[in-house]
Amino acid sequence: SYHTCTSNNNNNNNNMTNKSMKIVIIGGVAGGASAAARARRLDENAEIVLLQSGPDVSFASCGMPYFVGGEITDRNTMAVQTPESLHDKLNLDVRVNTRVIKIDKENKKVLARNEQNNSEYEESYDELILAVGAAPFKPPIPGIDRPGLFTLRNLQEMDAIVQWIEKKAEKMPMGDMHFVVAGAGFIGIEMVEQLVHRGANVTLVEMMDQIIAPLDVEMAAILQRDLEEKGVEVILGDGIGEFKEYEKDSESSILTLRSGRVLPPAQLTILGLGVRPDTDVIKEAGIETTQRGHVKVDEHLRTSAANVWAVGDAVEVKNPILEGEMWAVPLAGPANRQGRMVADNIFNTATGKKLRSYKGTYGTSVVRSFKIYAACVGLNEKMLIAKKIPFSCVHIHPGSHAGYYPGAKQVHLKLVFDPSGGKIYGAQAVGEDGVEKRIDVIATAMQGHMTVDDLAELELCYAPPVGSAKDVVNMAGMAAQNIVE
């Protein structure tokens, strides 16, 4: 919570419109819940209806792997807000277990279905916010619907994984179990870590020639080496071709890879094969989407339909690094900020005020694998090569803090930039300590349109336990200066 103090001559209150507005939001979690909360702050009389498929409206989706692994032990903390708490605190009409099956943009209403009794009803709106998110991708692999195969999108799937592991553990020691994680993205890496924490033998299968696509291959290799040292078998450049029943245990699966290699029987398989925007109903309504299914929005996050807005993982947004480029970046932080902005723009439209513009998503992200952290922002080398954009890069490997102070860990940092003017395209860092701090600084510099020259001159915190007089970010900027100059 926080308190603000403002002094002005305007007699403002939270009732921004004379007529009570009705806002319907499809989807909760990050973007939808943030939009609902902000809308209530802006107008205490607005009717705000949030329709959410499944029983949970606002939950800690990013924390689910850590509950599976046992680092988070209190199940109650995973539900950040409930329909009851949102009603009591913000007077929101939250309807869970409700799926929107049709959007009528001409008559400004949606058709909703109760997932428990299959009853249907229409809900009108003045403004509609689409926060539908993305669904796990399940390719048509033979046997993919066998028992023991799970995706991880919601708390029910999280609970099912934990229950399955506990059931298997009643019949077999954890150390004898073999778990497979298909897909080496952020969730895949987090699940590998947590399943190893549980004591299982884990195999990671990835079709690409590296883990963690946002990193360049030499940076990802540092993390891969650490995984292998922890006993994880990492299989790259291969995918799953088939799941078959194991003859000695009908609940275990034999995985045959596309190369023909057959893995040992797996008692559990996690499918982390990426996500697809959950936008079928939106496309059927005639609202513009991209070829990959993401909702098209303008700079104010308006869709092609009047009075319809969109936020979150299902939206294509501006790439602020490359002029005129768009991309889809499914991250919780941008979804939260987009939700807040849409609420502002709805009421700014109603009151004739200037609309806020979404400046774009930089893709600032971090993942932990055991003691190693990997963080990145912006564009990597692979992206720039694909777009035929000239670039240079520097690699530095300093300590996380002053070398004479005990406990310094090596930070591997890669800075990618324009050699002709020093524009920062992106950065990646891997190490045990101080990694996310340096990427956060560079991300801030990028959003402030700084160059590598500015990185060299940044004044940052220094004390021997936490940094060096010449910080890692300064060193990266100075190394880049040598090339630009």
C-alpha positions as CSV (number, residue, x, y, z in Angstrom):
1,S,0.0,0.0,0.0
2,Y,1.0,3.6,-0.4
3,H,-0.2,7.2,0.3
4,T,0.0,10.1,-2.1
5,C,-0.2,13.8,-1.3
6,T,-1.3,16.2,-4.0
7,S,-2.0,19.9,-3.7
8,N,-4.0,21.7,-6.5
9,N,-7.0,23.8,-7.1
10,N,-9.0,21.2,-8.9
11,N,-12.0,19.6,-7.2
12,N,-11.3,16.1,-8.4
13,N,-12.8,12.9,-7.2
14,N,-12.8,9.3,-8.3
15,N,-16.1,9.7,-10.3
16,M,-14.7,10.6,-13.6
17,T,-17.9,10.3,-15.6
18,N,-21.4,11.5,-15.1
19,K,-22.9,8.3,-16.5
20,S,-22.0,5.0,-14.9
21,M,-19.8,3.1,-17.4
22,K,-19.9,-0.7,-17.8
23,I,-16.6,-2.4,-18.5
24,V,-16.4,-6.1,-19.3
25,I,-13.0,-7.8,-19.0
26,I,-12.3,-11.2,-20.5
27,G,-9.5,-12.8,-18.5
28,G,-7.9,-12.0,-15.2
29,V,-4.4,-12.9,-13.9
30,A,-2.0,-10.0,-14.8
31,G,-3.5,-7.8,-17.5
32,G,-7.2,-8.2,-16.7
33,A,-6.9,-7.9,-13.0
34,S,-4.7,-4.8,-13.2
35,A,-7.1,-3.2,-15.6
36,A,-10.0,-3.9,-13.3
37,A,-8.3,-2.5,-10.2
38,R,-7.2,0.7,-12.0
39,A,-10.7,1.2,-13.5
40,R,-12.2,1.0,-10.0
41,R,-9.6,3.6,-8.7
42,L,-10.6,5.9,-11.5
43,D,-14.4,5.6,-11.1
44,E,-16.1,4.2,-7.9
45,N,-19.4,4.0,-9.7
46,A,-18.4,2.1,-12.9
47,E,-19.8,-1.4,-13.3
48,I,-16.9,-3.7,-13.8
49,V,-17.4,-7.3,-14.8
50,L,-14.5,-9.7,-15.1
51,L,-15.1,-13.1,-16.8
52,Q,-12.5,-15.7,-16.2
53,S,-12.3,-19.3,-17.5
54,G,-11.4,-21.7,-14.7
55,P,-11.8,-21.2,-10.9
56,D,-8.9,-18.7,-10.3
57,V,-9.0,-15.1,-11.3
58,S,-5.6,-13.8,-10.1
59,F,-2.9,-16.3,-9.3
60,A,0.9,-16.5,-9.1
61,S,1.5,-18.2,-12.4
62,C,5.2,-17.4,-12.4
63,G,5.5,-19.2,-9.0
64,M,4.0,-22.5,-10.1
65,P,7.2,-24.4,-10.8
66,Y,8.5,-23.5,-7.4
67,F,5.3,-25.0,-5.7
68,V,5.8,-28.1,-7.8
69,G,9.4,-28.4,-6.5
70,G,8.5,-27.6,-2.9
71,E,10.3,-24.2,-2.5
72,I,6.9,-22.6,-2.1
73,T,5.0,-24.7,0.5
74,D,1.8,-22.7,1.2
75,R,-0.8,-23.5,-1.5
76,N,-3.0,-20.6,-0.3
77,T,-0.3,-18.0,-1.3
78,M,-0.7,-19.1,-4.9
79,A,-4.1,-17.5,-5.2
80,V,-3.2,-13.8,-5.1
81,Q,-6.8,-12.6,-5.2
82,T,-10.1,-14.4,-5.1
83,P,-13.5,-13.3,-6.5
84,E,-14.6,-12.6,-2.9
85,S,-11.5,-10.5,-2.0
86,L,-11.9,-8.5,-5.2
87,H,-15.5,-7.9,-4.5
88,D,-14.9,-6.9,-0.9
89,K,-11.9,-4.6,-1.7
90,L,-12.9,-3.1,-5.1
91,N,-16.5,-4.0,-5.6
92,L,-15.7,-6.0,-8.8
93,D,-18.2,-8.5,-10.2
94,V,-15.8,-11.4,-10.8
95,R,-17.3,-14.5,-12.4
96,V,-14.9,-17.5,-12.5
97,N,-15.6,-20.7,-14.4
98,T,-17.0,-18.5,-17.2
99,R,-15.8,-18.8,-20.8
100,V,-16.7,-16.2,-23.4
101,I,-17.7,-18.1,-26.5
102,K,-18.8,-15.2,-28.8
103,I,-18.1,-11.4,-29.1
104,D,-20.7,-9.3,-30.9
105,K,-18.8,-6.1,-31.5
106,E,-21.6,-4.4,-33.4
107,N,-24.2,-4.8,-30.6
108,K,-21.5,-4.5,-27.9
109,K,-22.2,-7.7,-26.0
110,V,-20.6,-11.1,-25.4
111,L,-22.0,-14.5,-25.0
112,A,-20.7,-16.3,-21.9
113,R,-20.9,-20.0,-20.9
114,N,-20.8,-21.2,-17.3
115,E,-18.3,-24.0,-17.4
116,Q,-19.9,-25.8,-14.5
117,N,-23.5,-26.2,-15.7
118,N,-23.1,-25.2,-19.4
119,S,-25.7,-22.4,-19.1
120,E,-25.2,-19.5,-21.5
121,Y,-26.1,-15.8,-21.2
122,E,-25.4,-12.5,-22.8
123,E,-23.5,-9.6,-21.2
124,S,-23.5,-6.1,-22.6
125,Y,-20.7,-3.7,-22.3
126,D,-19.7,-0.1,-23.0
127,E,-16.0,-0.9,-23.1
128,L,-14.5,-4.4,-23.6
129,I,-11.0,-5.4,-22.5
130,L,-9.5,-8.6,-23.9
131,A,-6.9,-10.1,-21.6
132,V,-7.3,-13.7,-22.8
133,G,-3.6,-14.7,-22.5
134,A,-1.9,-17.6,-24.2
135,A,-2.5,-21.3,-24.1
136,P,0.3,-24.0,-24.0
137,F,1.0,-25.4,-27.4
138,K,0.3,-29.1,-27.8
139,P,1.3,-30.4,-31.2
140,P,-0.4,-33.5,-32.7
141,I,2.2,-36.0,-31.5
142,P,1.0,-39.6,-31.3
143,G,0.2,-40.4,-27.7
144,I,0.3,-36.8,-26.4
145,D,-2.9,-37.3,-24.4
146,R,-1.5,-40.2,-22.4
147,P,-1.6,-40.1,-18.6
148,G,1.4,-38.6,-17.0
149,L,1.8,-35.8,-19.6
150,F,1.2,-32.3,-18.3
151,T,1.3,-28.6,-19.4
152,L,1.5,-25.9,-16.7
153,R,-0.9,-23.0,-17.3
154,N,-3.0,-22.8,-14.2
155,L,-3.2,-23.9,-10.6
156,Q,-5.3,-26.9,-11.4
157,E,-2.5,-28.2,-13.7
158,M,0.0,-27.4,-11.0
159,D,-2.0,-29.4,-8.4
160,A,-2.4,-32.3,-10.9
161,I,1.4,-32.5,-11.4
162,V,2.1,-32.5,-7.6
163,Q,-0.6,-35.1,-7.0
164,W,0.8,-37.3,-9.8
165,I,4.3,-37.1,-8.5
166,E,3.1,-38.0,-5.0
167,K,1.1,-40.9,-6.3
168,K,4.1,-42.3,-8.2
169,A,6.3,-41.8,-5.2
170,E,4.1,-44.3,-3.2
171,K,5.2,-47.0,-5.6
172,M,8.7,-46.1,-6.6
173,P,11.6,-44.2,-4.8
174,M,12.1,-40.7,-6.2
175,G,15.7,-41.5,-7.1
176,D,14.5,-44.3,-9.4
177,M,12.1,-42.1,-11.3
178,H,12.8,-40.6,-14.7
179,F,11.1,-37.3,-15.6
180,V,11.2,-35.6,-19.1
181,V,10.8,-31.9,-19.8
182,A,10.1,-31.1,-23.4
183,G,11.1,-27.6,-24.3
184,A,14.0,-25.5,-22.9
185,G,12.3,-22.1,-22.5
186,F,12.1,-20.3,-19.2
187,I,9.3,-22.6,-17.7
188,G,11.1,-25.7,-19.0
189,I,14.4,-24.7,-17.2
190,E,12.5,-23.8,-14.0
191,M,10.7,-27.2,-14.1
192,V,14.0,-29.0,-14.7
193,E,15.5,-27.4,-11.6
194,Q,12.5,-28.1,-9.4
195,L,12.1,-31.7,-10.5
196,V,15.8,-32.3,-9.7
197,H,15.1,-30.7,-6.3
198,R,12.5,-33.4,-5.8
199,G,15.2,-36.0,-6.4
200,A,14.2,-37.3,-9.8
201,N,16.4,-38.1,-12.8
202,V,15.6,-35.5,-15.4
203,T,16.0,-35.4,-19.2
204,L,15.6,-32.1,-21.1
205,V,14.6,-32.3,-24.8
206,E,14.8,-29.3,-27.0
207,M,14.3,-29.1,-30.8
208,M,16.6,-26.0,-31.2
209,D,20.4,-26.3,-31.1
210,Q,20.5,-24.5,-27.7
211,I,18.5,-23.9,-24.6
212,I,16.7,-20.6,-23.8
213,A,16.1,-19.0,-27.2
214,P,16.4,-15.3,-26.0
215,L,20.1,-16.0,-25.2
216,D,22.8,-16.4,-27.9
217,V,24.3,-19.8,-28.1
218,E,27.5,-19.1,-26.3
219,M,25.7,-17.6,-23.3
220,A,23.1,-20.4,-23.2
221,A,26.0,-22.9,-23.1
222,I,27.1,-21.6,-19.7
223,L,23.7,-22.6,-18.3
224,Q,23.6,-25.8,-20.2
225,R,27.0,-26.9,-18.7
226,D,25.7,-26.2,-15.2
227,L,22.6,-28.3,-15.9
228,E,24.7,-31.2,-17.0
229,E,26.9,-30.9,-14.0
230,K,23.7,-31.3,-11.9
231,G,23.0,-34.6,-13.6
232,V,20.5,-33.4,-16.1
233,E,20.7,-35.0,-19.6
234,V,20.3,-32.3,-22.2
235,I,19.3,-33.4,-25.7
236,L,19.4,-30.6,-28.3
237,G,18.4,-30.6,-32.0
238,D,15.8,-33.3,-31.5
239,G,12.1,-33.4,-30.7
240,I,9.6,-35.9,-29.5
241,G,8.1,-38.1,-32.2
242,E,5.8,-40.4,-30.2
243,F,4.6,-41.4,-26.7
244,K,3.9,-45.0,-26.1
245,E,2.7,-47.0,-23.1
246,Y,5.5,-48.7,-21.2
247,E,4.6,-52.4,-21.0
248,K,5.6,-52.8,-17.4
249,D,3.7,-49.7,-16.2
250,S,0.7,-48.4,-18.1
251,E,1.1,-45.0,-16.5
252,S,4.7,-44.5,-17.7
253,S,5.5,-43.6,-21.2
254,I,8.2,-44.6,-23.7
255,L,9.3,-41.5,-25.6
256,T,10.7,-41.9,-29.1
257,L,12.5,-38.9,-30.5
258,R,12.4,-37.8,-34.1
259,S,15.9,-39.0,-34.5
260,G,14.8,-42.5,-33.6
261,R,16.4,-42.5,-30.2
262,V,14.3,-44.1,-27.5
263,L,14.4,-42.6,-24.0
264,P,14.1,-44.7,-20.8
265,P,10.5,-45.0,-19.4
266,A,9.3,-41.7,-18.1
267,Q,7.0,-41.5,-15.1
268,L,6.2,-37.8,-15.8
269,T,6.6,-35.6,-18.9
270,I,6.2,-31.8,-18.8
271,L,5.2,-30.2,-22.1
272,G,6.8,-26.8,-22.3
273,L,6.6,-26.5,-26.0
274,G,5.7,-22.8,-26.1
275,V,2.4,-20.9,-26.1
276,R,-0.1,-19.8,-28.6
277,P,-2.4,-16.7,-28.2
278,D,-5.9,-17.9,-27.0
279,T,-7.7,-15.8,-29.6
280,D,-10.1,-18.0,-31.5
281,V,-13.2,-16.2,-30.2
282,I,-11.5,-12.9,-31.1
283,K,-10.8,-13.9,-34.6
284,E,-14.3,-15.2,-35.1
285,A,-15.6,-11.8,-34.0
286,G,-13.8,-10.2,-36.9
287,I,-11.3,-8.3,-34.7
288,E,-7.9,-8.0,-36.5
289,T,-5.2,-10.4,-35.6
290,T,-1.7,-11.3,-37.0
291,Q,-0.9,-14.3,-39.0
292,R,0.2,-16.0,-35.8
293,G,-3.0,-15.1,-34.0
294,H,-2.0,-12.2,-31.9
295,V,-4.4,-9.3,-31.5
296,K,-3.4,-6.1,-33.4
297,V,-3.6,-3.0,-31.3
298,D,-2.6,0.7,-31.9
299,E,-0.3,2.7,-29.7
300,H,-3.2,3.2,-27.2
301,L,-3.9,-0.6,-27.1
302,R,-7.1,-0.2,-29.0
303,T,-8.1,-3.1,-31.3
304,S,-9.7,-2.7,-34.8
305,A,-13.1,-2.8,-33.1
306,A,-14.7,0.3,-31.5
307,N,-14.7,0.3,-27.7
308,V,-12.6,-2.9,-27.6
309,W,-9.1,-3.0,-26.1
310,A,-6.5,-5.7,-25.6
311,V,-3.6,-6.4,-23.3
312,G,-1.2,-9.2,-22.3
313,D,0.3,-12.3,-23.8
314,A,-2.2,-12.4,-26.8
315,V,-1.2,-8.9,-28.1
316,E,1.4,-7.9,-30.6
317,V,3.1,-4.6,-29.5
318,K,5.7,-2.2,-30.7
319,N,9.3,-3.3,-30.8
320,P,10.9,0.0,-29.4
321,I,14.4,-1.0,-30.5
322,L,13.7,-1.3,-34.2
323,E,11.7,1.4,-35.9
324,G,8.4,0.1,-37.4
325,E,8.8,-3.4,-36.0
326,M,6.2,-5.3,-34.0
327,W,6.6,-8.4,-31.8
328,A,4.8,-10.4,-29.2
329,V,6.5,-10.8,-25.8
330,P,4.5,-12.9,-23.2
331,L,5.8,-11.4,-19.9
332,A,3.9,-10.6,-16.7
333,G,5.4,-7.1,-16.2
334,P,4.3,-5.7,-19.6
335,A,0.8,-7.3,-19.1
336,N,0.3,-5.5,-15.8
337,R,1.4,-2.1,-17.2
338,Q,-0.8,-2.6,-20.3
339,G,-3.8,-3.3,-18.1
340,R,-3.3,-0.2,-16.1
341,M,-2.8,1.9,-19.2
342,V,-6.0,0.6,-20.9
343,A,-8.1,1.6,-17.9
344,D,-6.5,5.1,-18.0
345,N,-7.3,5.4,-21.7
346,I,-10.9,4.2,-21.4
347,F,-11.6,7.0,-18.9
348,N,-9.4,9.5,-20.7
349,T,-11.4,8.9,-23.8
350,A,-14.7,9.4,-21.9
351,T,-13.5,12.7,-20.4
352,G,-11.7,14.0,-23.5
353,K,-8.2,13.8,-22.0
354,K,-5.0,12.9,-23.8
355,L,-4.5,9.1,-24.2
356,R,-1.4,7.4,-22.9
357,S,0.7,5.6,-25.5
358,Y,2.4,2.2,-24.9
359,K,6.0,2.7,-25.9
360,G,6.7,-1.0,-26.5
361,T,8.1,-4.0,-24.8
362,Y,11.9,-4.6,-24.4
363,G,11.7,-8.2,-23.3
364,T,13.6,-7.8,-20.0
365,S,13.6,-11.2,-18.3
366,V,15.5,-13.5,-16.0
367,V,15.5,-17.2,-15.1
368,R,17.2,-19.1,-12.3
369,S,18.7,-22.5,-12.7
370,F,20.0,-23.8,-9.4
371,K,22.6,-21.2,-8.5
372,I,23.0,-19.7,-12.0
373,Y,20.9,-16.8,-13.2
374,A,20.5,-15.8,-16.8
375,A,19.0,-12.4,-17.8
376,C,18.5,-10.6,-21.0
377,V,16.9,-7.5,-22.6
378,G,16.3,-6.5,-26.2
379,L,17.6,-8.1,-29.3
380,N,20.2,-10.9,-29.5
381,E,22.7,-11.6,-32.2
382,K,20.5,-14.2,-33.9
383,M,17.7,-11.7,-34.4
384,L,19.9,-9.0,-35.8
385,I,21.5,-11.5,-38.3
386,A,18.1,-12.6,-39.4
387,K,17.1,-9.0,-40.1
388,K,20.5,-8.3,-41.7
389,I,21.2,-5.4,-39.3
390,P,24.9,-4.5,-38.8
391,F,26.0,-4.9,-35.2
392,S,29.0,-5.4,-32.9
393,C,29.2,-7.1,-29.6
394,V,31.5,-7.3,-26.6
395,H,31.9,-10.0,-24.0
396,I,33.3,-9.2,-20.5
397,H,33.8,-11.5,-17.5
398,P,34.4,-9.4,-14.4
399,G,33.5,-10.2,-10.8
400,S,30.1,-9.3,-9.3
401,H,31.9,-7.1,-6.8
402,A,35.3,-6.0,-5.7
403,G,37.8,-8.9,-6.1
404,Y,39.5,-8.4,-2.8
405,Y,36.2,-8.7,-0.9
406,P,35.3,-12.4,-0.3
407,G,32.5,-14.1,-2.3
408,A,32.8,-12.4,-5.7
409,K,31.3,-14.4,-8.5
410,Q,32.1,-14.1,-12.2
411,V,29.5,-12.3,-14.4
412,H,29.5,-13.2,-18.0
413,L,27.9,-10.2,-19.9
414,K,27.4,-9.7,-23.6
415,L,26.5,-6.3,-25.0
416,V,25.1,-6.0,-28.5
417,F,25.1,-2.5,-30.2
418,D,25.3,-0.5,-33.4
419,P,29.0,0.0,-34.2
420,S,28.4,3.2,-36.1
421,G,26.7,5.2,-33.3
422,G,26.7,3.2,-30.2
423,K,22.9,2.5,-30.0
424,I,22.3,-0.4,-27.6
425,Y,20.4,-3.3,-29.2
426,G,20.4,-5.7,-26.3
427,A,22.4,-7.4,-23.5
428,Q,22.6,-10.8,-21.9
429,A,24.2,-11.8,-18.6
430,V,24.8,-15.2,-16.9
431,G,26.2,-15.8,-13.4
432,E,25.6,-16.5,-9.8
433,D,25.3,-13.0,-8.5
434,G,24.5,-9.5,-9.7
435,V,23.2,-10.6,-13.1
436,E,19.7,-9.2,-13.0
437,K,20.9,-5.9,-11.5
438,R,23.2,-5.2,-14.5
439,I,20.5,-6.2,-17.1
440,D,18.0,-3.9,-15.3
441,V,20.4,-1.0,-15.5
442,I,21.0,-1.6,-19.3
443,A,17.2,-2.0,-19.8
444,T,16.7,1.3,-18.2
445,A,19.4,2.9,-20.3
446,M,17.8,1.5,-23.5
447,Q,14.4,2.9,-22.5
448,G,16.1,6.2,-22.0
449,H,17.7,6.0,-25.4
450,M,21.2,6.0,-24.0
451,T,24.2,4.8,-26.0
452,V,27.3,2.7,-25.0
453,D,29.0,6.0,-24.3
454,D,26.4,6.7,-21.6
455,L,26.9,3.2,-20.1
456,A,30.6,4.0,-19.7
457,E,29.7,7.1,-17.8
458,L,26.9,5.9,-15.5
459,E,27.3,6.6,-11.8
460,L,26.2,3.5,-10.0
461,C,26.3,2.2,-6.4
462,Y,29.6,1.0,-5.1
463,A,30.8,-0.7,-1.9
464,P,33.1,-3.7,-1.9
465,P,30.4,-6.2,-1.0
466,V,28.1,-5.2,-3.8
467,G,30.1,-3.8,-6.7
468,S,33.3,-2.3,-8.0
469,A,34.3,1.3,-8.5
470,K,34.1,0.6,-12.2
471,D,30.9,-1.4,-12.4
472,V,30.3,-4.3,-14.8
473,V,28.0,-2.0,-16.8
474,N,30.7,0.7,-17.0
475,M,33.1,-1.9,-18.2
476,A,30.8,-3.1,-20.9
477,G,30.2,0.4,-22.1
478,M,34.0,1.1,-22.2
479,A,34.7,-2.1,-24.1
480,A,32.0,-1.0,-26.7
481,Q,33.5,2.5,-26.9
482,N,36.7,1.0,-28.1
483,I,34.9,-0.4,-31.1
484,V,32.6,2.6,-31.8
485,E,35.5,5.0,-31.6
